[in-house]
Amino acid sequence: MSNSPSPALEALLTRGKRLRVAPVAVSEWAIRAWCAAIGDLNPLYLDQEAVIAPPPMLQSWVGPGLMVEQEPAASLHAEVRSAFSAAGFSAVVATDYAQEYLADVKVGDRLQELSHIDSISPLKLTKLGEGHFVTIVFEFSNQSDQIVGRLRVQTFYFKPAVSGKAQQKPASETPRTSGSVVIPVTTTLIIAGSMASNDFEKVHHDRGGAQAQGLRDIIMSIITTTGLVARAARELFPLNNPIREISLRLETPVCPGDTLAFSSEAGDAGANSCTIIGQTEYGLHVRASVIFR
Protein backbone atom coordinates (compact mmCIF):
# COMPACT_ATOMS: atom_id res chain seq x y z
CA MET A 1 0.00 0.00 0.00
CA SER A 2 1.34 3.43 -0.99
CA ASN A 3 2.22 5.95 1.68
CA SER A 4 1.64 8.82 -0.73
CA PRO A 5 -1.25 11.23 -0.09
CA SER A 6 -4.52 10.29 -1.77
CA PRO A 7 -5.30 11.97 -5.12
CA ALA A 8 -7.79 14.24 -3.34
CA LEU A 9 -5.12 15.40 -0.91
CA GLU A 10 -2.42 15.69 -3.57
CA ALA A 11 -4.81 17.92 -5.52
CA LEU A 12 -4.34 20.52 -2.80
CA LEU A 13 -0.83 21.11 -4.14
CA THR A 14 -2.29 22.39 -7.42
CA ARG A 15 -4.11 25.21 -5.67
CA GLY A 16 -2.78 28.63 -6.60
CA LYS A 17 -1.80 31.31 -4.13
CA ARG A 18 -4.61 32.46 -1.85
CA LEU A 19 -5.01 36.18 -1.05
CA ARG A 20 -6.96 37.19 2.05
CA VAL A 21 -7.43 40.61 3.63
CA ALA A 22 -7.77 41.09 7.39
CA PRO A 23 -11.40 41.75 8.38
CA VAL A 24 -10.33 44.53 10.77
CA ALA A 25 -7.34 46.79 11.31
CA VAL A 26 -4.60 46.20 13.87
CA SER A 27 -5.87 47.52 17.21
CA GLU A 28 -4.28 48.57 20.48
CA TRP A 29 -6.94 46.63 22.39
CA ALA A 30 -5.91 43.34 20.73
CA ILE A 31 -2.24 44.10 21.39
CA ARG A 32 -2.94 44.72 25.08
CA ALA A 33 -4.94 41.48 25.32
CA TRP A 34 -1.99 39.59 23.83
CA CYS A 35 0.58 41.24 26.11
CA ALA A 36 -1.56 40.45 29.16
CA ALA A 37 -1.89 36.80 28.14
CA ILE A 38 1.82 36.36 27.37
CA GLY A 39 3.05 38.52 30.25
CA ASP A 40 5.13 40.65 27.87
CA LEU A 41 5.53 44.19 29.23
CA ASN A 42 7.77 45.50 26.45
CA PRO A 43 7.06 49.28 26.25
CA LEU A 44 7.23 49.12 22.45
CA TYR A 45 3.86 47.37 22.61
CA LEU A 46 2.27 49.30 25.45
CA ASP A 47 3.66 52.75 26.24
CA GLN A 48 4.57 54.38 22.94
CA GLU A 49 2.41 56.94 21.14
CA ALA A 50 2.83 54.90 17.96
CA VAL A 51 2.22 51.42 19.36
CA ILE A 52 3.63 48.52 17.34
CA ALA A 53 2.29 44.99 17.40
CA PRO A 54 4.36 42.20 19.00
CA PRO A 55 6.03 40.38 16.08
CA PRO A 56 4.69 36.90 17.04
CA MET A 57 1.14 38.25 16.44
CA LEU A 58 1.90 38.43 12.70
CA GLN A 59 -0.46 35.61 11.71
CA SER A 60 -3.20 36.67 14.10
CA TRP A 61 -4.43 39.72 12.18
CA VAL A 62 -5.66 37.83 9.10
CA GLY A 63 -6.89 34.68 10.87
CA PRO A 64 -10.56 33.76 10.36
CA GLY A 65 -11.18 33.53 14.10
CA LEU A 66 -14.22 31.85 15.58
CA MET A 67 -16.76 33.05 12.98
CA VAL A 68 -15.36 31.04 10.07
CA GLU A 69 -18.77 30.75 8.41
CA GLN A 70 -18.94 34.55 8.18
CA GLU A 71 -15.82 34.70 5.99
CA PRO A 72 -16.43 35.47 2.29
CA ALA A 73 -13.76 32.89 1.37
CA ALA A 74 -12.21 30.10 3.41
CA SER A 75 -8.59 30.47 4.46
CA LEU A 76 -6.10 28.06 2.94
CA HIS A 77 -5.59 26.47 6.35
CA ALA A 78 -9.35 25.91 6.69
CA GLU A 79 -9.49 24.30 3.26
CA VAL A 80 -6.59 21.99 4.08
CA ARG A 81 -8.12 21.18 7.47
CA SER A 82 -11.44 20.27 5.84
CA ALA A 83 -9.82 18.08 3.17
CA PHE A 84 -7.75 16.09 5.65
CA SER A 85 -10.69 15.70 8.03
CA ALA A 86 -12.79 14.31 5.16
CA ALA A 87 -9.96 11.85 4.45
CA GLY A 88 -10.08 10.58 8.04
CA PHE A 89 -7.24 12.67 9.50
CA SER A 90 -9.39 14.47 12.04
CA ALA A 91 -6.69 15.56 14.49
CA VAL A 92 -4.24 18.41 14.02
CA VAL A 93 -1.19 19.86 15.75
CA ALA A 94 1.36 22.44 14.59
CA THR A 95 4.99 21.30 14.77
CA ASP A 96 7.29 23.88 13.13
CA TYR A 97 6.98 27.66 12.95
CA ALA A 98 9.38 30.11 11.31
CA GLN A 99 8.60 33.84 11.18
CA GLU A 100 10.60 36.63 9.56
CA TYR A 101 9.72 40.20 10.52
CA LEU A 102 10.56 42.76 7.83
CA ALA A 103 8.76 45.89 9.08
CA ASP A 104 6.82 47.07 12.11
CA VAL A 105 3.08 46.38 12.20
CA LYS A 106 1.34 49.40 13.69
CA VAL A 107 -2.06 50.20 15.10
CA GLY A 108 -4.37 51.03 12.19
CA ASP A 109 -2.59 48.83 9.64
CA ARG A 110 -4.79 46.55 7.55
CA LEU A 111 -2.83 43.43 6.68
CA GLN A 112 -3.32 40.90 3.95
CA GLU A 113 -1.78 37.47 3.47
CA LEU A 114 -0.71 35.60 0.36
CA SER A 115 -0.43 31.88 1.05
CA HIS A 116 0.28 28.64 -0.76
CA ILE A 117 0.89 24.98 0.09
CA ASP A 118 4.57 24.17 -0.21
CA SER A 119 4.52 20.42 0.47
CA ILE A 120 2.56 17.41 1.74
CA SER A 121 4.60 14.57 3.19
CA PRO A 122 4.08 10.85 2.62
CA LEU A 123 2.19 9.04 5.38
CA LYS A 124 4.18 9.19 8.63
CA LEU A 125 3.77 7.17 11.82
CA THR A 126 4.41 9.13 15.04
CA LYS A 127 3.60 8.64 18.72
CA LEU A 128 0.47 10.74 18.15
CA GLY A 129 -0.74 8.57 15.28
CA GLU A 130 -0.34 8.30 11.52
CA GLY A 131 -0.80 11.21 9.19
CA HIS A 132 0.73 13.77 6.87
CA PHE A 133 2.84 16.85 7.51
CA VAL A 134 1.68 19.88 5.51
CA THR A 135 3.81 22.99 5.04
CA ILE A 136 2.11 26.30 4.16
CA VAL A 137 4.02 29.49 3.34
CA PHE A 138 2.58 32.95 4.05
CA GLU A 139 3.60 36.46 3.05
CA PHE A 140 2.06 39.41 4.87
CA SER A 141 1.80 42.98 3.60
CA ASN A 142 0.12 46.17 4.78
CA GLN A 143 -2.28 48.59 3.09
CA SER A 144 0.67 50.22 1.30
CA ASP A 145 1.70 46.86 -0.21
CA GLN A 146 4.81 46.84 1.97
CA ILE A 147 5.82 43.31 2.92
CA VAL A 148 5.93 43.22 6.72
CA GLY A 149 6.68 39.56 7.32
CA ARG A 150 6.81 35.97 6.17
CA LEU A 151 5.80 32.73 7.84
CA ARG A 152 6.47 29.07 7.16
CA VAL A 153 4.39 26.68 9.26
CA GLN A 154 4.30 22.88 9.31
CA THR A 155 1.19 21.13 10.64
CA PHE A 156 0.57 17.44 11.28
CA TYR A 157 -2.86 16.11 10.28
CA PHE A 158 -3.33 12.65 11.75
CA LYS A 159 -5.53 9.81 12.97
CA PRO A 160 -5.08 9.64 16.76
CA ALA A 161 -3.22 6.55 17.92
CA VAL A 162 -5.29 6.40 21.11
CA SER A 163 -8.63 7.69 22.30
CA GLY A 164 -9.33 9.10 25.73
CA LYS A 165 -6.92 10.65 28.19
CA ALA A 166 -3.26 9.91 27.57
CA GLN A 167 -1.28 8.59 30.50
CA GLN A 168 1.91 10.56 29.97
CA LYS A 169 4.28 10.60 32.94
CA PRO A 170 6.73 13.33 33.90
CA ALA A 171 10.28 12.77 32.68
CA SER A 172 11.70 14.62 35.69
CA GLU A 173 10.44 16.25 38.84
CA THR A 174 11.20 19.84 37.86
CA PRO A 175 12.59 21.54 34.75
CA ARG A 176 15.92 23.35 34.72
CA THR A 177 15.52 26.74 36.39
CA SER A 178 19.07 28.13 36.82
CA GLY A 179 19.34 31.36 34.87
CA SER A 180 15.97 30.81 33.29
CA VAL A 181 12.56 32.39 32.85
CA VAL A 182 10.07 30.18 34.71
CA ILE A 183 6.38 30.32 33.77
CA PRO A 184 3.69 28.35 35.62
CA VAL A 185 1.30 27.14 32.92
CA THR A 186 -2.37 27.64 33.75
CA THR A 187 -5.58 26.96 31.87
CA THR A 188 -6.04 30.72 31.67
CA LEU A 189 -2.64 31.23 30.04
CA ILE A 190 -3.27 28.59 27.38
CA ILE A 191 -6.79 29.75 26.53
CA ALA A 192 -6.04 33.49 26.77
CA GLY A 193 -2.99 33.10 24.51
CA SER A 194 -5.01 31.16 21.97
CA MET A 195 -7.91 33.62 21.95
CA ALA A 196 -5.61 36.68 21.81
CA SER A 197 -3.87 35.23 18.76
CA ASN A 198 -7.18 34.47 17.02
CA ASP A 199 -6.57 30.70 17.17
CA PHE A 200 -9.69 28.72 18.00
CA GLU A 201 -8.52 25.14 17.42
CA LYS A 202 -10.33 23.00 19.98
CA VAL A 203 -7.15 21.43 21.36
CA HIS A 204 -6.32 24.84 22.86
CA HIS A 205 -9.56 25.38 24.80
CA ASP A 206 -11.71 22.19 24.73
CA ARG A 207 -10.49 19.55 27.20
CA GLY A 208 -12.72 16.81 25.77
CA GLY A 209 -11.58 17.53 22.23
CA ALA A 210 -7.94 17.50 23.28
CA GLN A 211 -8.23 14.22 25.18
CA ALA A 212 -9.99 12.63 22.20
CA GLN A 213 -6.69 13.16 20.36
CA GLY A 214 -4.82 11.29 23.09
CA LEU A 215 -3.57 14.43 24.85
CA ARG A 216 -3.42 14.85 28.63
CA ASP A 217 -5.40 18.09 28.51
CA ILE A 218 -5.68 21.19 26.35
CA ILE A 219 -2.30 22.18 24.92
CA MET A 220 -0.53 25.48 24.38
CA SER A 221 -0.75 26.79 20.81
CA ILE A 222 2.38 27.25 18.73
CA ILE A 223 1.67 31.00 18.45
CA THR A 224 1.48 31.30 22.25
CA THR A 225 4.76 29.40 22.55
CA THR A 226 6.31 31.78 20.01
CA GLY A 227 5.17 34.73 22.11
CA LEU A 228 6.70 33.20 25.24
CA VAL A 229 9.95 32.50 23.37
CA ALA A 230 10.09 36.19 22.37
CA ARG A 231 9.40 37.21 25.97
CA ALA A 232 12.11 34.87 27.29
CA ALA A 233 14.63 36.11 24.73
CA ARG A 234 13.97 39.69 25.84
CA GLU A 235 14.35 38.83 29.52
CA LEU A 236 17.46 36.69 29.06
CA PHE A 237 19.08 39.06 26.53
CA PRO A 238 17.82 42.61 27.26
CA LEU A 239 18.86 44.12 23.91
CA ASN A 240 17.24 47.22 22.47
CA ASN A 241 17.15 45.70 18.99
CA PRO A 242 13.77 44.44 17.73
CA ILE A 243 13.43 40.75 16.90
CA ARG A 244 13.94 39.95 13.22
CA GLU A 245 13.34 36.20 13.11
CA ILE A 246 12.01 33.39 15.29
CA SER A 247 12.24 29.79 14.14
CA LEU A 248 11.10 26.96 16.37
CA ARG A 249 10.11 23.32 16.60
CA LEU A 250 7.70 21.89 19.16
CA GLU A 251 8.38 18.61 20.92
CA THR A 252 6.44 17.66 24.09
CA PRO A 253 3.07 19.44 24.45
CA VAL A 254 2.48 21.82 27.36
CA CYS A 255 -0.71 21.47 29.42
CA PRO A 256 -2.24 23.24 32.45
CA GLY A 257 -0.32 22.48 35.63
CA ASP A 258 3.06 22.19 33.90
CA THR A 259 5.98 24.47 34.75
CA LEU A 260 7.65 25.86 31.63
CA ALA A 261 11.25 26.99 32.07
CA PHE A 262 13.08 28.89 29.32
CA SER A 263 16.87 29.06 29.27
CA SER A 264 19.57 29.74 26.71
CA GLU A 265 22.35 27.61 25.41
CA ALA A 266 25.83 28.57 26.57
CA GLY A 267 27.78 31.09 24.53
CA ASP A 268 24.85 33.17 23.31
CA ALA A 269 25.22 36.14 25.68
CA GLY A 270 25.89 39.45 23.95
CA ALA A 271 25.26 38.15 20.44
CA ASN A 272 22.57 39.32 18.04
CA SER A 273 21.15 35.83 18.03
CA CYS A 274 20.37 33.23 20.66
CA THR A 275 18.99 29.74 21.09
CA ILE A 276 16.12 29.46 23.55
CA ILE A 277 15.21 26.13 25.12
CA GLY A 278 11.82 25.62 26.79
CA GLN A 279 11.20 22.52 28.87
CA THR A 280 8.78 21.15 31.44
CA GLU A 281 8.85 18.20 33.80
CA TYR A 282 7.60 16.14 30.81
CA GLY A 283 10.67 16.96 28.71
CA LEU A 284 11.71 19.37 25.98
CA HIS A 285 8.83 21.56 24.76
CA VAL A 286 10.53 23.86 22.27
CA ARG A 287 13.89 24.66 20.77
CA ALA A 288 13.97 28.08 19.12
CA SER A 289 16.40 30.28 17.25
CA VAL A 290 15.91 34.03 17.79
CA ILE A 291 17.68 36.67 15.66
CA PHE A 292 17.65 40.38 16.51
CA ARG A 293 17.86 43.18 13.97
SULLINUR-V400200 format. One record per run of one state. SS is the DSSP state (h for helix, s for strand, l for the rest). FROM is the first residue (numbers start at 1). LEN is the number of residues. If there is no record, write none. Layout:
BEGIN
[[SS;FROM;LEN] [SS;FROM;LEN]]
END
This chain:
BEGIN
[[l;1;6] [h;7;8] [l;15;3] [s;18;4] [l;22;6] [h;28;11] [l;39;4] [h;43;4] [l;47;5] [s;52;1] [l;53;2] [h;55;8] [l;63;5] [h;68;3] [l;71;5] [h;76;11] [l;87;4] [s;91;11] [l;102;4] [s;106;1] [l;107;5] [s;112;9] [l;121;3] [s;124;2] [l;126;3] [s;129;13] [l;142;5] [s;147;14] [l;161;20] [s;181;4] [l;185;2] [h;187;10] [l;197;5] [h;202;3] [l;205;2] [h;207;6] [l;213;9] [h;222;15] [l;237;6] [s;243;8] [l;251;8] [s;259;6] [l;265;8] [s;273;8] [l;281;2] [s;283;10] [l;293;1]]
END
